[in-house]
Amino acid sequence: MIALRRHGPFVATTEHQRFVEFANAVRQNRYIGLCFGAAGEDQAHIELVIIDEADRLSHAALERSRDLFDRADFGLILIGMPGIEKRMPRYPQFYSRVGFAHHFHPLQGKNLSFVTTHHCRKVCSSALRDSPNAKAIAAISRITGGNFRLLHRLLVQIERVLEINKRTAITAEVIEAARNMLVIGAD
């Protein structure tokens, strides 16, 4: 495979294939991967770097990220809490390279219903007989506020409540029992 890139053609080597396999495993298993190698080694096959919790980066770390971006040929995504988009203009050398921003919105409506149903089938598969009804989805929405991570945590607890109580339907009672097991704040 040869693709035209900013700095010339890209040749997919065996080392690149090993890296792609590694990156897919990191993505699939949701863990932190560590890549290393001498300067000029196959690190240049890297196409995309994603930095989570980027709002915690120091000015020096942002500058280092910008320097690596300038020297190498990869895309860079910074993910952070709301407000990171207001912080970036303070670093004009970095900010001038930002192509666009994407704001993640909480899940709501049909998207929340779809994700909840999908996760219930995946996470709660052992005990769940039916997809959650509209009332259950509304309760889950109220508790999670559409936060994906909180939704997942709540669904794991729902599965636990279903298994412990040998139940097969997600009811308001099951949802409230699951919610009481989590530290998520008041309604």
C-alpha positions in Angstrom: 0.0 0.0 0.0 1.4 3.4 -1.0 -0.4 6.6 -0.2 0.6 10.2 -0.9 1.3 12.1 2.3 2.4 15.6 3.2 6.1 14.7 3.0 6.0 12.1 0.3 4.9 8.5 -0.2 4.0 6.2 2.7 5.1 2.6 2.4 3.3 0.1 4.7 6.1 -2.1 6.1 5.8 -5.1 8.3 6.6 -2.9 11.3 3.7 -0.7 10.3 1.4 -3.7 10.2 2.6 -4.7 13.7 1.9 -1.1 14.9 -1.6 -1.2 13.3 -2.3 -4.5 15.1 -1.0 -3.0 18.4 -3.1 0.2 17.9 -6.2 -1.8 17.2 -5.7 -4.0 20.3 -5.2 -0.8 22.4 -8.4 0.7 21.0 -10.4 -2.5 21.3 -9.3 -3.3 24.9 -9.4 0.3 26.0 -5.9 0.5 27.6 -2.9 2.7 27.3 -0.3 1.7 24.7 3.3 2.8 24.8 5.2 3.2 21.6 8.9 3.9 21.6 11.9 3.7 19.3 15.0 5.6 18.2 14.4 8.8 16.3 13.7 8.2 12.6 12.5 4.6 13.2 9.0 3.5 12.1 7.3 5.9 14.5 6.9 8.1 11.3 4.0 5.6 10.2 1.9 6.9 12.8 -1.0 8.7 11.3 -3.0 10.0 14.3 -2.1 10.9 17.9 -4.9 11.4 20.3 -4.2 13.0 23.7 -7.0 12.6 26.2 -7.4 14.9 29.2 -5.4 17.4 27.2 -6.7 20.2 29.4 -4.3 19.0 32.0 -1.2 19.5 29.8 1.2 22.2 30.8 2.4 24.9 28.4 5.6 22.9 27.9 3.7 19.8 27.0 1.5 21.6 24.5 4.7 23.1 22.9 6.3 19.7 22.7 3.1 18.4 21.0 3.2 21.3 18.6 6.9 20.7 17.8 6.3 17.0 17.2 3.3 17.9 14.9 5.5 20.3 13.0 8.3 17.8 12.5 6.3 14.6 11.9 3.5 13.8 9.6 0.5 12.9 11.7 -2.9 14.3 12.7 -3.3 15.4 16.3 -6.5 15.3 18.4 -6.6 16.9 21.8 -9.6 15.8 24.0 -10.4 17.8 27.1 -13.1 19.2 29.3 -15.2 22.2 28.2 -13.1 25.3 28.4 -10.1 23.8 26.6 -11.3 25.6 23.5 -11.0 28.9 25.4 -7.5 28.1 26.7 -6.0 27.4 23.3 -6.0 31.0 22.0 -3.5 31.8 24.8 -0.9 29.7 22.8 -0.8 31.4 19.4 1.9 29.1 17.9 -0.2 26.0 18.8 -3.6 27.6 18.1 -2.7 28.7 14.6 -2.4 25.0 13.7 -5.8 24.0 14.9 -8.0 23.1 11.9 -11.3 22.7 13.6 -13.0 21.8 16.9 -15.6 19.3 17.7 -17.9 19.6 20.8 -19.1 16.3 22.2 -22.7 16.8 23.4 -24.4 14.6 25.9 -26.5 11.8 24.5 -30.2 12.6 24.3 -33.4 11.6 22.5 -33.1 8.9 19.9 -29.3 8.7 20.3 -29.6 8.0 24.0 -32.3 5.4 23.4 -30.2 3.7 20.7 -27.0 3.6 22.9 -28.9 2.5 26.0 -30.7 -0.3 24.0 -27.4 -1.4 22.4 -25.5 -1.4 25.7 -28.3 -3.2 27.5 -28.1 -6.0 24.9 -24.3 -6.1 25.2 -23.8 -5.5 29.0 -27.1 -7.0 30.3 -27.3 -9.8 27.8 -27.3 -12.6 30.4 -30.5 -11.6 32.2 -32.3 -9.2 29.9 -35.3 -10.5 28.1 -36.5 -7.3 26.4 -35.1 -3.9 25.5 -35.7 -1.2 28.0 -39.0 0.6 27.5 -39.5 4.4 27.2 -40.1 4.8 30.9 -36.8 3.0 31.7 -34.9 5.0 29.1 -36.3 8.2 30.6 -35.1 7.2 34.1 -31.7 6.3 32.8 -31.5 9.6 30.9 -32.5 11.5 34.0 -29.8 9.7 36.1 -27.0 9.9 33.6 -27.7 13.2 32.0 -26.6 11.6 28.7 -23.0 11.1 30.0 -21.7 8.0 28.1 -19.3 6.9 30.9 -21.9 7.2 33.6 -24.4 5.4 31.3 -22.0 2.5 31.0 -21.4 2.4 34.8 -25.1 2.4 35.5 -25.8 -0.4 33.0 -23.1 -2.6 34.6 -24.9 -2.1 37.9 -28.3 -2.8 36.3 -26.9 -6.1 35.1 -25.7 -6.9 38.6 -29.1 -6.1 40.1 -30.8 -8.2 37.5 -28.5 -11.2 38.1 -28.7 -11.0 41.9 -32.4 -10.7 41.9 -33.0 -13.2 39.0 -35.0 -10.6 37.1 -35.3 -10.2 33.3 -36.7 -6.7 32.9 -35.3 -3.3 33.5 -37.8 -1.6 35.7 -37.8 1.7 37.7 -37.0 -0.3 40.8 -34.0 -2.1 39.2 -32.7 1.2 37.9 -33.0 2.9 41.3 -31.3 0.0 43.0 -28.4 0.2 40.5 -28.2 4.0 40.9 -28.0 3.7 44.7 -24.8 1.5 44.2 -23.0 4.3 42.3 -21.5 7.6 43.5 -23.0 9.9 41.0 -24.5 12.8 42.9 -28.0 13.9 43.6 -30.8 14.0 41.0 
